[in-house]
Amino acid sequence: MFLAAFAILRVLQVKQKKRARDGAPLGESKDCLGLEILRDAPILALMTEAVTGSIFHLAIPVHDLEAAREFYGNTLGCPEGRSSDTWVDFNFYGHQIVAHLDPEYGKKDKVRNLVDEEKIPVPHFGLILEWKSWHTLRDGLISAAVIFTVGPYIRFKELPGEQATMFICDPSGNAIEFKSFKNPARLFAK
């Protein structure tokens, strides 16, 4: 999702610069997504508007499809979509996750980077939830006795970007981060 957001940001920047260079009145034209380009509008605001409602698709390797069905379907409550003998897709909070069978996957140790004194698994993917939804999910995962890779905590407390975060892994070792910003407007704050 972040890659898509940055790609949209880049397209908007290029189009805005081209229109300015060509002398086109910026307030009278639309970008590739049909958004009106405004002379003084911050690019970040345009990017945020452009990705609102966007859905990401992520294909991940799993060593066992039945274990993936149990984890994503039953533990996380993601409805199952289409499937075959080698893949299954899930509705991951409105986004599409496709688990592709790779029986050899997960046999290698994962890299971990130190962030805020926690060893964060790399690679990982995740979801940014509303503050209340994050706490509800946290409580549900604790009740289901899910093992946390990085337990729930508040990262960057009282700093720009303060966030609740937690990491879990699926049965194939794919790391998933669930986070929430106390102030969602601070998502990209420095």
VEXKOL-170979 format. One record per atom (N, C-alpha, C): residue number from 1; chain; x, y, z; atom name. Coordinates in Angstrom, 1 decimal. Layout:
// residues N
SITE,NUM,A,X,Y,Z,CA
...
END
This chain:
// residues 190
SITE,1,A,0.8,-1.2,0.0,N
SITE,1,A,0.0,0.0,0.0,CA
SITE,1,A,0.9,1.2,0.0,C
SITE,2,A,2.0,1.2,0.8,N
SITE,2,A,2.8,2.4,0.8,CA
SITE,2,A,3.5,2.6,-0.5,C
SITE,3,A,3.9,1.5,-1.2,N
SITE,3,A,4.5,1.6,-2.5,CA
SITE,3,A,3.5,2.3,-3.5,C
SITE,4,A,2.3,1.9,-3.4,N
SITE,4,A,1.3,2.5,-4.3,CA
SITE,4,A,1.1,4.0,-3.9,C
SITE,5,A,1.1,4.3,-2.6,N
SITE,5,A,0.9,5.7,-2.2,CA
SITE,5,A,2.1,6.5,-2.8,C
SITE,6,A,3.3,6.0,-2.6,N
SITE,6,A,4.5,6.8,-3.1,CA
SITE,6,A,4.5,6.9,-4.6,C
SITE,7,A,4.0,5.8,-5.3,N
SITE,7,A,3.9,5.9,-6.8,CA
SITE,7,A,2.9,7.0,-7.2,C
SITE,8,A,1.8,7.1,-6.5,N
SITE,8,A,0.8,8.1,-6.8,CA
SITE,8,A,1.3,9.5,-6.5,C
SITE,9,A,2.0,9.6,-5.4,N
SITE,9,A,2.7,10.9,-5.0,CA
SITE,9,A,3.6,11.3,-6.1,C
SITE,10,A,4.4,10.4,-6.6,N
SITE,10,A,5.4,10.7,-7.7,CA
SITE,10,A,4.6,11.2,-9.0,C
SITE,11,A,3.6,10.5,-9.4,N
SITE,11,A,2.8,10.8,-10.5,CA
SITE,11,A,2.2,12.2,-10.3,C
SITE,12,A,1.7,12.5,-9.1,N
SITE,12,A,1.1,13.8,-8.9,CA
SITE,12,A,2.1,14.9,-8.9,C
SITE,13,A,3.3,14.7,-8.4,N
SITE,13,A,4.4,15.6,-8.4,CA
SITE,13,A,4.8,15.9,-9.9,C
SITE,14,A,5.0,14.9,-10.6,N
SITE,14,A,5.4,15.1,-12.0,CA
SITE,14,A,4.4,15.9,-12.8,C
SITE,15,A,3.1,15.5,-12.7,N
SITE,15,A,2.0,16.1,-13.4,CA
SITE,15,A,1.9,17.6,-13.0,C
SITE,16,A,2.0,17.9,-11.7,N
SITE,16,A,1.9,19.2,-11.2,CA
SITE,16,A,3.1,20.1,-11.7,C
SITE,17,A,4.3,19.5,-11.7,N
SITE,17,A,5.5,20.3,-12.2,CA
SITE,17,A,5.3,20.5,-13.7,C
SITE,18,A,4.8,19.5,-14.5,N
SITE,18,A,4.7,19.7,-15.9,CA
SITE,18,A,3.6,20.8,-16.2,C
SITE,19,A,2.5,20.7,-15.5,N
SITE,19,A,1.5,21.8,-15.7,CA
SITE,19,A,2.0,23.2,-15.4,C
SITE,20,A,2.8,23.3,-14.3,N
SITE,20,A,3.3,24.6,-14.0,CA
SITE,20,A,4.3,25.0,-15.1,C
SITE,21,A,5.2,24.1,-15.5,N
SITE,21,A,6.2,24.4,-16.6,CA
SITE,21,A,5.5,24.8,-17.9,C
SITE,22,A,4.4,24.1,-18.2,N
SITE,22,A,3.6,24.4,-19.4,CA
SITE,22,A,2.7,25.7,-19.3,C
SITE,23,A,2.6,26.2,-18.1,N
SITE,23,A,1.8,27.4,-17.9,CA
SITE,23,A,0.3,27.1,-17.8,C
SITE,24,A,0.0,25.8,-17.6,N
SITE,24,A,-1.4,25.5,-17.5,CA
SITE,24,A,-2.0,25.9,-16.1,C
SITE,25,A,-3.2,26.5,-16.1,N
SITE,25,A,-3.8,26.8,-14.8,CA
SITE,25,A,-4.1,25.5,-14.0,C
SITE,26,A,-3.4,25.4,-12.9,N
SITE,26,A,-3.4,24.1,-12.1,CA
SITE,26,A,-4.8,23.8,-11.6,C
SITE,27,A,-5.5,24.8,-11.2,N
SITE,27,A,-6.9,24.6,-10.6,CA
SITE,27,A,-7.9,24.2,-11.6,C
SITE,28,A,-7.6,24.2,-12.9,N
SITE,28,A,-8.6,23.8,-13.9,CA
SITE,28,A,-8.3,22.4,-14.5,C
SITE,29,A,-7.4,21.7,-14.0,N
SITE,29,A,-7.1,20.4,-14.6,CA
SITE,29,A,-7.2,19.3,-13.6,C
SITE,30,A,-7.2,18.1,-14.1,N
SITE,30,A,-7.3,16.9,-13.2,CA
SITE,30,A,-6.1,16.0,-13.4,C
SITE,31,A,-5.7,15.3,-12.4,N
SITE,31,A,-4.6,14.3,-12.5,CA
SITE,31,A,-5.1,13.0,-13.1,C
SITE,32,A,-4.2,12.0,-13.1,N
SITE,32,A,-4.5,10.7,-13.7,CA
SITE,32,A,-5.7,10.0,-12.9,C
SITE,33,A,-5.9,10.4,-11.7,N
SITE,33,A,-7.0,9.7,-10.9,CA
SITE,33,A,-8.3,10.6,-10.9,C
SITE,34,A,-8.3,11.6,-11.7,N
SITE,34,A,-9.5,12.5,-11.7,CA
SITE,34,A,-9.5,13.5,-10.6,C
SITE,35,A,-8.4,13.7,-9.8,N
SITE,35,A,-8.4,14.6,-8.7,CA
SITE,35,A,-8.0,16.0,-9.3,C
SITE,36,A,-8.6,17.0,-8.8,N
SITE,36,A,-8.3,18.3,-9.3,CA
SITE,36,A,-6.9,18.8,-8.7,C
SITE,37,A,-6.0,19.3,-9.5,N
SITE,37,A,-4.8,19.7,-9.0,CA
SITE,37,A,-4.9,21.2,-8.6,C
SITE,38,A,-4.6,21.5,-7.4,N
SITE,38,A,-4.8,22.9,-7.0,CA
SITE,38,A,-3.4,23.5,-6.8,C
SITE,39,A,-3.3,24.8,-7.1,N
SITE,39,A,-2.0,25.5,-7.1,CA
SITE,39,A,-1.3,25.4,-5.8,C
SITE,40,A,-2.0,25.6,-4.7,N
SITE,40,A,-1.3,25.6,-3.4,CA
SITE,40,A,-1.6,24.4,-2.5,C
SITE,41,A,-2.2,23.4,-3.1,N
SITE,41,A,-2.5,22.2,-2.3,CA
SITE,41,A,-1.2,21.4,-2.0,C
SITE,42,A,-1.0,21.0,-0.8,N
SITE,42,A,0.2,20.2,-0.5,CA
SITE,42,A,0.1,18.8,-1.2,C
SITE,43,A,1.2,18.3,-1.7,N
SITE,43,A,1.2,17.1,-2.4,CA
SITE,43,A,0.8,15.9,-1.5,C
SITE,44,A,1.2,16.0,-0.3,N
SITE,44,A,0.8,14.9,0.7,CA
SITE,44,A,-0.7,14.8,0.8,C
SITE,45,A,-1.4,15.9,0.8,N
SITE,45,A,-2.9,15.9,0.9,CA
SITE,45,A,-3.5,15.3,-0.3,C
SITE,46,A,-2.9,15.6,-1.5,N
SITE,46,A,-3.4,14.9,-2.7,CA
SITE,46,A,-3.2,13.5,-2.7,C
SITE,47,A,-2.0,13.0,-2.2,N
SITE,47,A,-1.7,11.6,-2.1,CA
SITE,47,A,-2.6,10.9,-1.2,C
SITE,48,A,-2.9,11.5,0.0,N
SITE,48,A,-3.8,10.9,1.0,CA
SITE,48,A,-5.2,10.8,0.4,C
SITE,49,A,-5.7,11.8,-0.3,N
SITE,49,A,-7.0,11.7,-1.0,CA
SITE,49,A,-7.0,10.6,-2.0,C
SITE,50,A,-5.9,10.5,-2.8,N
SITE,50,A,-5.8,9.6,-3.9,CA
SITE,50,A,-5.9,8.1,-3.4,C
SITE,51,A,-5.3,7.8,-2.3,N
SITE,51,A,-5.3,6.4,-1.8,CA
SITE,51,A,-6.4,6.1,-0.9,C
SITE,52,A,-7.2,7.1,-0.5,N
SITE,52,A,-8.4,6.8,0.3,CA
SITE,52,A,-9.3,5.9,-0.6,C
SITE,53,A,-9.7,4.7,0.0,N
SITE,53,A,-10.5,3.8,-0.7,CA
SITE,53,A,-9.7,2.8,-1.6,C
SITE,54,A,-8.4,3.0,-1.7,N
SITE,54,A,-7.6,2.1,-2.5,CA
SITE,54,A,-7.5,0.7,-1.7,C
SITE,55,A,-7.4,-0.3,-2.5,N
SITE,55,A,-7.3,-1.7,-1.9,CA
SITE,55,A,-6.0,-2.3,-2.3,C
SITE,56,A,-5.2,-2.8,-1.4,N
SITE,56,A,-4.0,-3.4,-1.8,CA
SITE,56,A,-4.2,-4.9,-2.0,C
SITE,57,A,-3.3,-5.5,-2.8,N
SITE,57,A,-3.3,-6.9,-3.1,CA
SITE,57,A,-1.9,-7.4,-2.7,C
SITE,58,A,-1.8,-8.4,-1.9,N
SITE,58,A,-0.5,-8.9,-1.5,CA
SITE,58,A,-0.5,-10.4,-1.6,C
SITE,59,A,0.5,-11.0,-2.3,N
SITE,59,A,0.6,-12.4,-2.5,CA
SITE,59,A,1.8,-12.8,-1.6,C
SITE,60,A,1.5,-13.8,-0.7,N
SITE,60,A,2.6,-14.3,0.2,CA
SITE,60,A,2.7,-15.8,0.1,C
SITE,61,A,4.0,-16.2,0.3,N
SITE,61,A,4.2,-17.7,0.3,CA
SITE,61,A,3.8,-18.3,1.7,C
SITE,62,A,3.2,-19.5,1.6,N
SITE,62,A,2.9,-20.3,2.8,CA
SITE,62,A,3.3,-21.7,2.6,C
SITE,63,A,3.7,-22.4,3.7,N
SITE,63,A,4.2,-23.7,3.5,CA
SITE,63,A,3.0,-24.7,3.6,C
SITE,64,A,1.8,-24.3,4.0,N
SITE,64,A,0.7,-25.2,4.2,CA
SITE,64,A,-0.6,-24.4,4.1,C
SITE,65,A,-1.4,-24.7,3.1,N
SITE,65,A,-2.6,-23.9,2.8,CA
SITE,65,A,-3.7,-24.1,3.9,C
SITE,66,A,-3.8,-25.4,4.4,N
SITE,66,A,-4.7,-25.6,5.5,CA
SITE,66,A,-4.4,-24.8,6.8,C
SITE,67,A,-3.1,-24.7,7.1,N
SITE,67,A,-2.7,-23.9,8.2,CA
SITE,67,A,-3.0,-22.4,8.0,C
SITE,68,A,-2.8,-22.0,6.7,N
SITE,68,A,-3.1,-20.6,6.4,CA
SITE,68,A,-4.6,-20.4,6.5,C
SITE,69,A,-5.4,-21.3,6.1,N
SITE,69,A,-6.9,-21.2,6.2,CA
SITE,69,A,-7.3,-21.0,7.7,C
SITE,70,A,-6.7,-21.9,8.5,N
SITE,70,A,-7.0,-21.8,9.9,CA
SITE,70,A,-6.6,-20.5,10.5,C
SITE,71,A,-5.4,-20.0,10.2,N
SITE,71,A,-4.9,-18.8,10.8,CA
SITE,71,A,-5.6,-17.6,10.3,C
SITE,72,A,-5.6,-17.4,9.0,N
SITE,72,A,-6.3,-16.2,8.4,CA
SITE,72,A,-7.8,-16.2,8.5,C
SITE,73,A,-8.4,-17.4,8.3,N
SITE,73,A,-9.8,-17.6,8.3,CA
SITE,73,A,-10.4,-17.6,9.7,C
SITE,74,A,-9.8,-18.5,10.6,N
SITE,74,A,-10.4,-18.6,11.9,CA
SITE,74,A,-9.8,-17.7,13.0,C
SITE,75,A,-8.5,-17.6,13.0,N
SITE,75,A,-7.8,-16.8,14.1,CA
SITE,75,A,-8.1,-15.3,13.8,C
SITE,76,A,-7.8,-14.8,12.5,N
SITE,76,A,-8.0,-13.4,12.2,CA
SITE,76,A,-9.4,-13.1,11.7,C
SITE,77,A,-10.2,-14.1,11.4,N
SITE,77,A,-11.6,-13.8,11.0,CA
SITE,77,A,-11.7,-13.3,9.6,C
SITE,78,A,-10.7,-13.6,8.7,N
SITE,78,A,-10.7,-13.1,7.3,CA
SITE,78,A,-11.5,-14.1,6.4,C
SITE,79,A,-12.6,-13.6,5.8,N
SITE,79,A,-13.4,-14.5,5.0,CA
SITE,79,A,-12.5,-15.0,3.8,C
SITE,80,A,-12.7,-16.2,3.4,N
SITE,80,A,-12.0,-16.8,2.3,CA
SITE,80,A,-12.7,-16.4,1.0,C
SITE,81,A,-11.9,-16.2,0.0,N
SITE,81,A,-12.4,-15.9,-1.4,CA
SITE,81,A,-12.2,-17.1,-2.3,C
SITE,82,A,-11.7,-16.8,-3.5,N
SITE,82,A,-11.4,-17.9,-4.4,CA
SITE,82,A,-10.2,-18.7,-3.9,C
SITE,83,A,-10.1,-19.9,-4.5,N
SITE,83,A,-8.9,-20.8,-4.2,CA
SITE,83,A,-8.7,-21.8,-5.2,C
SITE,84,A,-7.6,-22.5,-5.1,N
SITE,84,A,-7.2,-23.6,-6.0,CA
SITE,84,A,-6.4,-24.6,-5.1,C
SITE,85,A,-5.8,-25.5,-5.7,N
SITE,85,A,-4.9,-26.5,-5.0,CA
SITE,85,A,-3.6,-25.8,-4.5,C
SITE,86,A,-3.3,-24.7,-5.1,N
SITE,86,A,-2.0,-24.0,-4.8,CA
SITE,86,A,-2.1,-22.6,-4.2,C
SITE,87,A,-3.3,-22.1,-4.1,N
SITE,87,A,-3.5,-20.7,-3.5,CA
SITE,87,A,-4.9,-20.5,-3.0,C
SITE,88,A,-5.0,-19.6,-2.1,N
SITE,88,A,-6.3,-19.2,-1.5,CA
SITE,88,A,-6.2,-17.7,-1.2,C
SITE,89,A,-7.3,-17.0,-1.5,N
SITE,89,A,-7.3,-15.5,-1.2,CA
SITE,89,A,-8.3,-15.3,0.0,C
SITE,90,A,-7.9,-14.2,0.7,N
SITE,90,A,-8.6,-13.8,1.9,CA
SITE,90,A,-9.0,-12.4,1.9,C
SITE,91,A,-10.1,-12.0,2.5,N
SITE,91,A,-10.4,-10.6,2.6,CA
SITE,91,A,-9.8,-10.1,4.0,C
SITE,92,A,-8.7,-9.4,3.8,N
SITE,92,A,-7.9,-9.0,5.0,CA
SITE,92,A,-8.3,-7.5,5.3,C
SITE,93,A,-9.4,-7.4,6.0,N
SITE,93,A,-9.9,-6.1,6.4,CA
SITE,93,A,-10.2,-5.2,5.2,C
SITE,94,A,-10.7,-5.8,4.1,N
SITE,94,A,-11.1,-5.1,2.9,CA
SITE,94,A,-10.0,-5.1,1.9,C
SITE,95,A,-8.9,-5.8,2.2,N
SITE,95,A,-7.7,-5.9,1.2,CA
SITE,95,A,-7.6,-7.4,0.9,C
SITE,96,A,-6.9,-7.6,-0.3,N
SITE,96,A,-6.8,-9.0,-0.7,CA
SITE,96,A,-5.4,-9.6,-0.4,C
SITE,97,A,-5.4,-10.6,0.4,N
SITE,97,A,-4.2,-11.3,0.7,CA
SITE,97,A,-4.3,-12.7,0.0,C
SITE,98,A,-3.3,-13.1,-0.8,N
SITE,98,A,-3.4,-14.4,-1.5,CA
SITE,98,A,-2.2,-15.2,-0.9,C
SITE,99,A,-2.6,-16.3,-0.3,N
SITE,99,A,-1.6,-17.3,0.2,CA
SITE,99,A,-1.3,-18.3,-0.9,C
SITE,100,A,0.0,-18.3,-1.4,N
SITE,100,A,0.5,-19.2,-2.4,CA
SITE,100,A,1.3,-20.3,-1.8,C
SITE,101,A,1.0,-21.5,-2.2,N
SITE,101,A,1.7,-22.7,-1.6,CA
SITE,101,A,3.2,-22.7,-2.1,C
SITE,102,A,4.1,-22.8,-1.1,N
SITE,102,A,5.5,-23.0,-1.3,CA
SITE,102,A,6.0,-23.9,-0.2,C
SITE,103,A,6.0,-25.2,-0.3,N
SITE,103,A,6.3,-26.2,0.8,CA
SITE,103,A,7.6,-25.9,1.4,C
SITE,104,A,8.5,-25.3,0.7,N
SITE,104,A,9.9,-25.0,1.3,CA
SITE,104,A,10.0,-23.7,2.1,C
SITE,105,A,8.9,-22.9,2.0,N
SITE,105,A,9.0,-21.6,2.6,CA
SITE,105,A,9.0,-21.7,4.2,C
SITE,106,A,9.7,-20.7,4.7,N
SITE,106,A,9.8,-20.6,6.2,CA
SITE,106,A,10.9,-21.4,6.8,C
SITE,107,A,11.8,-22.0,6.1,N
SITE,107,A,12.9,-22.8,6.6,CA
SITE,107,A,14.1,-22.0,6.9,C
SITE,108,A,14.1,-20.7,6.5,N
SITE,108,A,15.3,-19.9,6.7,CA
SITE,108,A,15.0,-18.9,7.8,C
SITE,109,A,16.0,-18.5,8.7,N
SITE,109,A,15.8,-17.5,9.7,CA
SITE,109,A,15.5,-16.2,9.1,C
SITE,110,A,14.7,-15.4,9.8,N
SITE,110,A,14.3,-14.1,9.4,CA
SITE,110,A,15.2,-13.0,9.9,C
SITE,111,A,15.4,-12.0,9.2,N
SITE,111,A,16.2,-10.8,9.6,CA
SITE,111,A,15.3,-10.0,10.6,C
SITE,112,A,16.0,-9.4,11.5,N
SITE,112,A,15.3,-8.5,12.5,CA
SITE,112,A,16.1,-7.2,12.6,C
SITE,113,A,15.4,-6.1,12.6,N
SITE,113,A,16.0,-4.8,12.7,CA
SITE,113,A,15.6,-4.2,14.0,C
SITE,114,A,16.5,-3.5,14.7,N
SITE,114,A,16.2,-2.9,16.0,CA
SITE,114,A,15.4,-1.5,15.7,C
SITE,115,A,14.2,-1.4,16.2,N
SITE,115,A,13.4,-0.2,16.1,CA
SITE,115,A,12.8,0.0,17.5,C
SITE,116,A,13.1,1.2,18.1,N
SITE,116,A,12.6,1.5,19.4,CA
SITE,116,A,12.8,0.4,20.4,C
SITE,117,A,14.1,-0.1,20.3,N
SITE,117,A,14.6,-1.2,21.2,CA
SITE,117,A,13.8,-2.5,21.1,C
SITE,118,A,13.1,-2.7,20.0,N
SITE,118,A,12.4,-4.0,19.7,CA
SITE,118,A,13.0,-4.6,18.4,C
SITE,119,A,13.2,-5.9,18.4,N
SITE,119,A,13.7,-6.6,17.2,CA
SITE,119,A,12.5,-6.8,16.3,C
SITE,120,A,12.4,-6.0,15.2,N
SITE,120,A,11.3,-6.0,14.3,CA
SITE,120,A,11.6,-7.0,13.1,C
SITE,121,A,10.7,-7.9,12.8,N
SITE,121,A,10.9,-8.9,11.7,CA
SITE,121,A,10.9,-8.2,10.4,C
SITE,122,A,11.8,-8.6,9.5,N
SITE,122,A,11.9,-8.1,8.1,CA
SITE,122,A,12.0,-9.3,7.2,C
SITE,123,A,11.2,-9.4,6.2,N
SITE,123,A,10.1,-8.4,5.8,CA
SITE,123,A,8.9,-8.7,6.7,C
SITE,124,A,8.0,-7.7,6.7,N
SITE,124,A,6.6,-7.8,7.3,CA
SITE,124,A,5.7,-7.0,6.5,C
SITE,125,A,4.4,-7.3,6.7,N
SITE,125,A,3.3,-6.4,6.1,CA
SITE,125,A,2.4,-6.1,7.3,C
SITE,126,A,1.5,-5.2,7.0,N
SITE,126,A,0.6,-4.9,8.1,CA
SITE,126,A,-0.6,-4.1,7.8,C
SITE,127,A,-1.3,-3.7,8.8,N
SITE,127,A,-2.5,-2.9,8.6,CA
SITE,127,A,-2.5,-1.8,9.7,C
SITE,128,A,-2.9,-0.6,9.3,N
SITE,128,A,-3.1,0.5,10.3,CA
SITE,128,A,-4.6,0.5,10.6,C
SITE,129,A,-4.9,0.3,11.8,N
SITE,129,A,-6.3,0.3,12.3,CA
SITE,129,A,-6.7,1.5,13.0,C
SITE,130,A,-8.0,1.8,13.2,N
SITE,130,A,-8.4,2.8,14.1,CA
SITE,130,A,-8.0,2.4,15.5,C
SITE,131,A,-7.8,3.4,16.4,N
SITE,131,A,-7.3,3.2,17.7,CA
SITE,131,A,-8.2,2.2,18.5,C
SITE,132,A,-9.5,2.3,18.5,N
SITE,132,A,-10.4,1.4,19.2,CA
SITE,132,A,-10.3,0.0,18.6,C
SITE,133,A,-10.3,-0.1,17.2,N
SITE,133,A,-10.2,-1.4,16.6,CA
SITE,133,A,-8.9,-2.1,16.9,C
SITE,134,A,-7.8,-1.4,17.0,N
SITE,134,A,-6.5,-2.0,17.3,CA
SITE,134,A,-6.7,-2.7,18.7,C
SITE,135,A,-7.2,-2.0,19.7,N
SITE,135,A,-7.3,-2.5,21.0,CA
SITE,135,A,-8.3,-3.7,21.1,C
SITE,136,A,-9.4,-3.7,20.3,N
SITE,136,A,-10.3,-4.8,20.2,CA
SITE,136,A,-9.6,-6.0,19.6,C
SITE,137,A,-8.8,-5.8,18.5,N
SITE,137,A,-8.0,-6.9,17.9,CA
SITE,137,A,-7.0,-7.5,18.9,C
SITE,138,A,-6.3,-6.6,19.6,N
SITE,138,A,-5.3,-7.0,20.6,CA
SITE,138,A,-5.9,-7.9,21.6,C
SITE,139,A,-7.1,-7.5,22.2,N
SITE,139,A,-7.8,-8.2,23.2,CA
SITE,139,A,-8.2,-9.6,22.6,C
SITE,140,A,-8.7,-9.6,21.4,N
SITE,140,A,-9.1,-10.9,20.8,CA
SITE,140,A,-7.9,-11.8,20.5,C
SITE,141,A,-6.8,-11.3,20.1,N
SITE,141,A,-5.6,-12.1,19.9,CA
SITE,141,A,-5.1,-12.7,21.2,C
SITE,142,A,-5.1,-11.9,22.3,N
SITE,142,A,-4.7,-12.4,23.6,CA
SITE,142,A,-5.7,-13.5,24.1,C
SITE,143,A,-7.0,-13.2,23.9,N
SITE,143,A,-8.0,-14.3,24.3,CA
SITE,143,A,-7.8,-15.6,23.5,C
SITE,144,A,-7.4,-15.5,22.2,N
SITE,144,A,-7.2,-16.6,21.4,CA
SITE,144,A,-5.8,-17.3,21.7,C
SITE,145,A,-5.0,-16.7,22.6,N
SITE,145,A,-3.7,-17.2,23.0,CA
SITE,145,A,-2.7,-17.2,21.8,C
SITE,146,A,-2.9,-16.2,20.9,N
SITE,146,A,-1.9,-16.1,19.8,CA
SITE,146,A,-0.6,-15.6,20.4,C
SITE,147,A,0.5,-16.2,19.8,N
SITE,147,A,1.8,-15.8,20.3,CA
SITE,147,A,2.3,-14.6,19.5,C
SITE,148,A,2.7,-13.6,20.2,N
SITE,148,A,3.2,-12.3,19.6,CA
SITE,148,A,4.6,-12.4,19.3,C
SITE,149,A,5.0,-12.0,18.2,N
SITE,149,A,6.4,-11.9,17.8,CA
SITE,149,A,7.0,-10.6,18.5,C
SITE,150,A,6.3,-9.6,18.5,N
SITE,150,A,6.5,-8.4,19.3,CA
SITE,150,A,5.2,-8.0,20.0,C
SITE,151,A,5.2,-8.1,21.3,N
SITE,151,A,3.9,-7.9,22.0,CA
SITE,151,A,3.4,-6.5,21.9,C
SITE,152,A,2.1,-6.4,22.2,N
SITE,152,A,1.4,-5.0,22.0,CA
SITE,152,A,2.1,-4.0,23.0,C
SITE,153,A,2.4,-2.8,22.4,N
SITE,153,A,2.9,-1.7,23.2,CA
SITE,153,A,2.7,-0.4,22.4,C
SITE,154,A,3.0,0.7,23.1,N
SITE,154,A,2.9,2.0,22.5,CA
SITE,154,A,4.3,2.4,22.2,C
SITE,155,A,4.5,2.6,20.9,N
SITE,155,A,5.9,3.0,20.4,CA
SITE,155,A,5.9,4.5,20.2,C
SITE,156,A,7.1,5.1,20.4,N
SITE,156,A,7.3,6.6,20.2,CA
SITE,156,A,6.3,7.4,21.1,C
SITE,157,A,6.1,6.9,22.3,N
SITE,157,A,5.2,7.6,23.2,CA
SITE,157,A,5.5,9.1,23.4,C
SITE,158,A,4.5,9.9,23.2,N
SITE,158,A,4.5,11.3,23.4,CA
SITE,158,A,5.4,12.0,22.4,C
SITE,159,A,5.7,11.3,21.2,N
SITE,159,A,6.5,11.9,20.1,CA
SITE,159,A,5.6,11.9,18.9,C
SITE,160,A,6.0,12.7,17.9,N
SITE,160,A,5.2,12.7,16.6,CA
SITE,160,A,5.2,11.2,16.1,C
SITE,161,A,4.1,10.7,15.7,N
SITE,161,A,4.0,9.3,15.3,CA
SITE,161,A,3.8,8.3,16.3,C
SITE,162,A,3.3,8.8,17.5,N
SITE,162,A,3.0,7.8,18.6,CA
SITE,162,A,2.0,6.8,18.1,C
SITE,163,A,2.3,5.5,18.3,N
SITE,163,A,1.4,4.5,17.8,CA
SITE,163,A,1.4,3.3,18.7,C
SITE,164,A,0.3,2.6,18.6,N
SITE,164,A,0.2,1.3,19.2,CA
SITE,164,A,0.6,0.3,18.2,C
SITE,165,A,1.3,-0.8,18.5,N
SITE,165,A,1.8,-1.7,17.6,CA
SITE,165,A,1.9,-3.1,18.2,C
SITE,166,A,1.8,-4.1,17.3,N
SITE,166,A,2.0,-5.5,17.7,CA
SITE,166,A,2.3,-6.3,16.5,C
SITE,167,A,3.1,-7.4,16.7,N
SITE,167,A,3.4,-8.2,15.5,CA
SITE,167,A,3.1,-9.7,15.9,C
SITE,168,A,2.5,-10.4,14.9,N
SITE,168,A,2.3,-11.8,15.0,CA
SITE,168,A,2.8,-12.4,13.7,C
SITE,169,A,3.0,-13.7,13.7,N
SITE,169,A,3.4,-14.5,12.5,CA
SITE,169,A,2.3,-15.5,12.2,C
SITE,170,A,2.1,-15.7,10.9,N
SITE,170,A,1.2,-16.8,10.4,CA
SITE,170,A,2.0,-18.1,10.6,C
SITE,171,A,1.4,-19.2,10.3,N
SITE,171,A,2.0,-20.5,10.5,CA
SITE,171,A,3.3,-20.7,9.6,C
SITE,172,A,3.4,-19.9,8.6,N
SITE,172,A,4.5,-20.0,7.7,CA
SITE,172,A,5.6,-19.1,8.0,C
SITE,173,A,5.4,-18.3,9.1,N
SITE,173,A,6.4,-17.3,9.5,CA
SITE,173,A,6.3,-15.9,8.9,C
SITE,174,A,5.3,-15.7,8.1,N
SITE,174,A,5.1,-14.3,7.6,CA
SITE,174,A,4.7,-13.4,8.7,C
SITE,175,A,5.5,-12.4,8.9,N
SITE,175,A,5.3,-11.4,10.0,CA
SITE,175,A,4.2,-10.4,9.6,C
SITE,176,A,3.3,-10.1,10.5,N
SITE,176,A,2.2,-9.2,10.3,CA
SITE,176,A,2.2,-8.2,11.4,C
SITE,177,A,2.2,-6.9,11.0,N
SITE,177,A,2.2,-5.8,12.1,CA
SITE,177,A,0.8,-5.2,12.0,C
SITE,178,A,0.2,-5.0,13.2,N
SITE,178,A,-1.0,-4.3,13.3,CA
SITE,178,A,-0.7,-3.1,14.1,C
SITE,179,A,-1.0,-1.9,13.6,N
SITE,179,A,-0.7,-0.7,14.3,CA
SITE,179,A,-1.8,0.3,14.2,C
SITE,180,A,-1.7,1.3,15.1,N
SITE,180,A,-2.7,2.4,15.1,CA
SITE,180,A,-2.1,3.6,15.7,C
SITE,181,A,-2.4,4.7,15.0,N
SITE,181,A,-1.9,6.0,15.5,CA
SITE,181,A,-2.9,6.7,16.3,C
SITE,182,A,-2.5,7.2,17.5,N
SITE,182,A,-3.4,7.9,18.4,CA
SITE,182,A,-4.0,9.1,17.7,C
SITE,183,A,-3.1,9.7,16.9,N
SITE,183,A,-3.6,10.9,16.0,CA
SITE,183,A,-3.3,10.5,14.6,C
SITE,184,A,-4.3,10.0,13.8,N
SITE,184,A,-4.0,9.5,12.5,CA
SITE,184,A,-3.4,10.5,11.5,C
SITE,185,A,-3.6,11.8,11.8,N
SITE,185,A,-3.0,12.8,11.0,CA
SITE,185,A,-1.5,12.8,11.1,C
SITE,186,A,-0.9,12.1,12.1,N
SITE,186,A,0.5,12.1,12.3,CA
SITE,186,A,1.2,10.9,11.7,C
SITE,187,A,0.5,10.2,10.8,N
SITE,187,A,1.0,9.0,10.1,CA
SITE,187,A,2.4,9.1,9.6,C
SITE,188,A,2.7,10.2,8.9,N
SITE,188,A,4.0,10.5,8.3,CA
SITE,188,A,4.8,11.5,9.0,C
SITE,189,A,4.4,11.9,10.2,N
SITE,189,A,5.1,12.9,11.0,CA
SITE,189,A,6.5,12.5,11.3,C
SITE,190,A,7.4,13.5,11.2,N
SITE,190,A,8.8,13.3,11.5,CA
SITE,190,A,9.1,13.7,12.9,C
END
